[in-house]
Amino acid sequence: MQTGKLANAVLDSIESQIAVIDRTGVICHVNQAWIDFGRSNGLDDDHVWVGTNYLSACLLAKQHGDKDGSEVLEGLTRVLKGELPVFSYEYPCHSPTEKRWFMMRILPVRGVQEAFVVMHHVITGRKLAEERVEQQNLELARLATTDKLTQLLNRLRLDELLEIEVERANRYRHPLSIIMIDIDFFKGINDMFGHRVGDQVLISFADLLRTRVRRIDSVGRWGGEEFLVLMPDSTQYAAGQLAEKLREATADHVFPGIGAITCSFGVAQYQGGQSISDFVERADSALYQAKRDGRNRVCLA
């Protein structure tokens, strides 16, 4: 077999898409995988690759604001000018029916001046696997910071956010407040209606909280039937107003299986320099003052 035919046959047997270009970017040769990929993307069967400029597609993409096209054009140009020995770039090339990723690589043809080989290798399997791992890690992180029953933040995450917000309040002198909430007579609900109904009350109350706090607020289950709302950039007065709205909304809400319930609320604003435990203790003391005063009320620290 002639050397040229053998080389072409070898190139056509490679799954990666391969093109040979000159220093100006003009395509001199493509393998079968390159041709097949063009067809799968809507090009005519008789599309002529040889003689077209590979850089033109990258330039067009750059002109349309495509970040990948812009970076690829810069890397290709630097290799063609001799400023880089090789350039590689991972990029997405999704079709209407599937996600696809490729590794593009350009380097000079060894022993042949003015010739460069461009390879596009399919890396879709690896990228999809990476996406799955990333999603699994995100889900694990979510589970680690989420209360299983209510799907609110759990105590661990609330503690972390308290540290972050207290540090920010100290640094920037911004107000910070918390609302401590306790469902009144919750033990009686469990004793009278059973823990299954009690759990449903907790879930419904969590939904009520979630839909009535601000986007910048953090709400979580502090423990048992106690909940906490962390309110950055909020004075005690503003937190007290929200607590009163939550109290009214709770009293007006019909909870599955039992009807109406009430809650008691304790509100505290962070005082610069105090410890987190003292900050939370002040809100907790206000909460228990609300309970001593008859429940279903808001008390400020």
C-alpha positions in Angstrom: 0.0 0.0 0.0 1.3 3.4 -0.9 2.5 5.6 2.1 -0.1 8.4 1.3 -3.0 6.0 1.1 -1.9 4.2 4.3 -1.6 7.5 6.2 -5.1 8.5 5.0 -6.5 5.1 6.0 -5.0 5.4 9.4 -6.4 8.9 9.9 -9.9 7.7 8.7 -9.7 4.9 11.3 -9.3 7.3 14.2 -12.4 8.3 16.0 -11.2 11.8 16.8 -11.9 14.5 14.3 -8.7 15.6 12.6 -7.9 18.4 10.2 -4.6 19.6 8.8 -4.3 23.4 8.3 -1.6 25.7 7.1 -0.3 28.7 9.0 -3.1 30.9 7.8 -5.8 28.5 9.0 -6.8 27.1 5.6 -7.7 23.4 5.7 -5.5 21.1 3.7 -7.0 17.7 4.8 -9.7 16.2 7.0 -10.3 12.7 8.1 -13.6 10.8 7.9 -14.6 11.5 11.5 -14.4 15.2 10.7 -16.6 14.8 7.6 -19.1 12.7 9.5 -19.4 15.2 12.3 -20.1 18.0 9.8 -22.9 15.9 8.4 -24.4 15.2 11.8 -24.5 19.0 12.3 -26.5 19.6 9.2 -23.9 20.1 6.5 -24.5 18.7 3.0 -22.9 15.4 2.1 -20.9 17.2 -0.6 -19.6 19.9 1.6 -16.0 20.8 0.7 -13.7 21.2 3.7 -10.4 21.5 1.9 -9.7 25.1 1.1 -12.0 26.6 3.7 -10.5 28.5 6.7 -10.8 26.9 10.0 -10.2 30.2 11.9 -13.3 31.8 10.2 -15.7 29.8 12.4 -13.8 30.8 15.5 -13.8 34.5 14.3 -17.5 34.4 13.7 -18.2 32.9 17.1 -16.0 35.7 18.7 -17.9 38.4 16.8 -21.2 36.9 18.3 -19.8 37.2 21.8 -19.0 33.5 22.3 -16.4 33.2 25.1 -15.2 29.8 23.9 -14.8 30.9 20.3 -12.8 33.9 21.4 -10.4 31.9 23.6 -10.0 29.2 20.9 -9.2 31.8 18.3 -6.6 33.4 20.5 -4.9 30.0 21.3 -4.9 28.8 17.7 -3.5 32.1 16.5 -0.6 31.9 19.0 0.3 28.4 17.9 0.2 29.4 14.2 2.5 32.4 15.0 4.9 30.1 16.9 4.2 31.8 20.3 2.9 28.5 21.8 4.1 25.0 21.1 0.6 23.5 21.6 -2.9 24.7 22.6 -5.7 22.6 24.2 -9.3 23.7 25.1 -12.4 21.9 26.3 -15.6 23.3 24.9 -19.3 22.4 24.7 -21.0 21.7 21.4 -24.5 20.7 22.3 -27.1 19.6 19.8 -30.8 19.9 20.1 -31.0 16.3 21.2 -27.9 15.7 23.4 -25.2 17.3 25.4 -21.7 17.1 23.8 -18.2 18.2 24.9 -14.9 18.1 23.0 -11.3 18.6 23.6 -9.7 20.7 20.9 -5.9 20.5 20.4 -3.6 22.1 17.9 0.1 21.5 17.4 2.6 21.7 14.6 3.0 18.6 12.3 6.5 17.2 13.2 8.9 17.5 10.3 6.6 19.4 8.1 6.9 23.2 8.0 3.8 25.4 7.7 1.5 22.4 8.6 -0.5 22.1 11.8 -2.9 19.3 13.0 -6.2 20.2 14.7 -7.9 17.4 16.7 -11.3 17.3 18.3 -11.7 14.5 20.7 -15.1 13.6 22.2 -15.0 13.9 26.0 -18.8 13.8 26.6 -18.7 10.7 28.7 -16.2 12.2 31.1 -18.0 15.5 31.3 -21.3 13.8 32.0 -19.7 11.7 34.7 -18.2 14.9 36.2 -21.6 16.6 36.1 -23.1 13.6 38.0 -20.4 13.7 40.6 -20.9 17.4 41.0 -24.7 17.0 41.4 -24.2 14.2 43.9 -21.8 16.4 45.9 -24.3 19.3 45.9 -27.0 17.0 47.0 -24.8 15.6 49.8 -24.0 19.1 50.9 -27.7 20.0 50.9 -28.6 17.0 52.9 -25.8 17.8 55.4 -27.3 21.3 56.1 -31.0 20.5 55.8 -33.5 19.3 58.4 -34.8 16.0 57.0 -38.4 16.6 58.2 -39.1 20.2 57.4 -36.5 20.8 54.6 -35.5 24.0 56.3 -31.9 24.7 57.4 -30.7 22.5 60.2 -29.1 23.5 63.5 -25.6 22.9 62.1 -26.1 25.3 59.2 -27.8 27.9 61.4 -24.8 27.9 63.7 -22.5 28.4 60.7 -24.6 31.3 59.3 -24.8 32.9 62.8 -21.0 33.0 62.8 -20.8 34.5 59.4 -23.5 37.1 60.0 -22.1 38.1 63.4 -18.7 38.6 61.9 -20.2 40.7 59.1 -22.2 42.7 61.6 -19.0 43.4 63.7 -17.0 44.3 60.6 -19.4 46.6 58.8 -21.5 47.8 61.8 -24.7 46.6 60.2 -27.7 45.6 62.3 -28.5 41.9 62.8 -31.5 40.4 64.5 -32.9 37.0 65.1 -36.4 35.6 65.9 -36.7 32.5 68.1 -40.0 30.7 67.7 -41.7 28.0 69.6 -44.9 26.2 68.8 -47.2 26.6 71.8 -48.4 23.3 73.5 -46.7 21.2 70.9 -46.3 18.3 73.4 -50.1 18.3 73.8 -50.5 18.0 70.0 -48.3 14.9 69.9 -50.1 13.4 72.9 -53.6 14.0 71.6 -53.2 13.5 67.9 -50.0 11.4 67.6 -46.5 12.1 66.3 -47.6 11.7 62.7 -49.9 14.7 63.0 -47.3 16.5 65.0 -44.8 16.0 62.2 -47.3 17.4 59.7 -47.8 20.4 61.8 -44.0 21.0 61.8 -43.9 20.6 58.0 -46.8 23.0 57.5 -45.4 25.6 59.8 -42.0 25.4 58.1 -43.8 26.1 54.8 -45.5 29.1 56.3 -42.2 30.5 57.5 -40.4 29.8 54.2 -42.9 31.8 52.2 -43.1 34.8 54.6 -39.4 35.7 55.3 -37.3 37.9 53.1 -35.0 36.4 50.5 -31.9 37.5 52.5 -33.2 35.9 55.7 -32.3 32.4 56.8 -34.9 30.2 58.4 -34.3 26.8 60.0 -35.3 24.3 62.6 -33.4 25.0 65.8 -34.6 21.8 67.5 -37.8 20.0 68.3 -40.6 22.5 67.8 -38.3 25.6 67.9 -37.4 27.6 64.8 -35.0 30.4 64.2 -35.1 33.3 61.7 -31.7 35.0 61.0 -32.2 38.5 59.7 -29.2 40.4 58.3 -29.4 44.2 58.0 -32.4 44.3 60.3 -33.1 46.2 63.5 -34.9 44.7 66.4 -37.9 46.8 65.5 -38.0 45.4 61.9 -37.6 41.9 63.3 -40.4 42.5 65.7 -42.7 43.6 62.9 -41.9 40.4 61.0 -42.4 38.3 64.1 -45.9 39.9 64.6 -46.8 39.1 61.0 -45.7 35.5 61.5 -47.7 35.3 64.7 -50.9 36.5 63.0 -50.3 34.3 60.0 -49.8 31.2 62.2 -53.0 32.0 64.3 -55.0 32.4 61.1 -53.7 29.3 59.4 -55.6 26.0 59.4 -53.2 23.1 60.1 -54.0 19.7 58.8 -55.6 17.4 61.3 -55.9 19.9 64.2 -57.0 23.3 62.9 -55.5 26.3 64.6 -52.3 26.6 66.6 -50.3 29.5 68.1 -46.6 30.3 68.5 -44.5 32.4 70.9 -41.7 34.7 69.6 -38.6 36.1 71.1 -36.7 38.8 69.2 -33.1 40.1 69.8 -30.8 42.5 68.0 -27.1 41.7 68.1 -25.0 44.0 70.3 -21.5 44.6 69.0 -18.9 42.5 70.6 -21.2 40.0 72.4 -20.8 36.3 71.9 -23.0 34.3 69.7 -24.3 32.3 72.7 -25.2 35.5 74.5 -27.0 36.8 71.4 -29.0 33.6 71.0 -29.7 33.4 74.8 -31.2 36.9 74.7 -33.7 35.9 72.0 -34.4 32.6 73.9 -35.1 34.5 77.1 -37.5 36.8 75.3 -39.2 33.8 73.9 -39.8 32.3 77.3 -41.0 35.6 78.6 -43.6 35.5 75.8 -44.6 32.0 77.1 -44.8 33.2 80.7 -46.9 36.2 79.6 -49.5 33.8 78.2 -48.1 32.6 74.8 -49.2 33.6 71.3 -47.2 36.9 71.6 -44.0 38.6 70.6 -41.5 39.7 73.2 -38.4 41.8 72.5 -35.1 41.3 74.4 
